[in-house]
Amino acid sequence: MTDTSPQPIYLADYTPPGWLIEDVHLTFRLAPGATRVLSRIRFVPNPAAPGGQSFFLHGEGLTLISSAIDGAPVQPTLDTGGLTCPVPDRAFTWEAEVEINPAANTALEGLYMSNGMYCSQCEAEGFRHITYYPDRPDVMAPFRVRIEGDAPVLLSNGNKAAEGPGWAEWDDPWPKPAYLFALVAGDLVARSDSFTTMRGRDVALKLWTRPGPDADKTEWAMQALKAAMAWDEQSYGREYDLDIFQIVAVSDFNMGAMENKGLNIFNTSAVLASADTSTDANFARIEGIIAHEYFHNWTGNRITCRD
């Protein structure tokens, strides 16, 4: 019988990653049963890591189409948890193309599809279901993401860099671990507002829901978001650091809420409120969850325990 009880993890056993990442470029070609994910990742040796580590990337449930190092095709060794591959003892660029099946992803980890909408959940180890990557919280990198698909709204972390018919590109310049990656694509409508930071920057705010009655129940959540942004500035001097902050509220989300950088994803139960049907406790709960997830932008995501 397999022992599934929690196992202790000791700080003394921690080993720094053998490679760090300078930047990540991802392209998603969305299709319900056969989404292609193209990755281009710049790796550099970690001077703080002990020598002799194998180059290992986490990956689960992926079909590897191709892989290359500095443009030259390679044949990595695959197993159920990821891949290993010989690499140069210098900086190099890893490229891979994989295929995933969001429509069949009933585990709801990584990129999944529900009621016609693509949605992601990468905490704690979901990104390894999207592409091959060192899926650990001490490996952080800026992400540039291109999404191609027929959904009317295509969202990811960071600032929108460019868009056109059937595609959008998002640029998150702040290094983040893979568990904070987010992607949402579907038929959505937004409540739009703005917030002026303590240094006078205007931040666009968008709270996305599916079309219909949900769109009329987001006013309180938007006010709660603006109050949280002001409180973080007044209490700790923490100014929001992107041009846009977005929340997506969908009933298909399998968690209560998730603090993905610049693109929080919420279950509708944690966002929607109406004076006609919601209690004071509902309003207070929404206010608390909105604030909690927003505060993660600094506290928890960027400011963490040293050890």
Buried (B, 14 or more C-beta within 10 A) or exposed (E): EEEEEEEEEEEEEEEBBBBBBEBBBBBBBBBEEEBBBBBBBBBEBBEEBEEEBEBBBBBBBBEBEEBBBEEEEBEBEBEEEBBEBEBEEEEBBBBBBBBBBBBEBEEBBBBBBBEEBBBBBBBEBBBBBBBBBBBBBEBBBBBBBBBBBEBEBBBBBBBBEEEEEEBBBBBBEBBBBBBBBBBBBBEBBBBEBEBEBBEEEEBBBBBBBBEEEBBEBBBBBBEBBBBBBBBBBEEEEBBBBBEBBBBBBBBBBBEEBBBBBBBBBBBBBBBBBBEEEBEEEBBEBBBEBBBBBBBBBBBEBBEEEEE
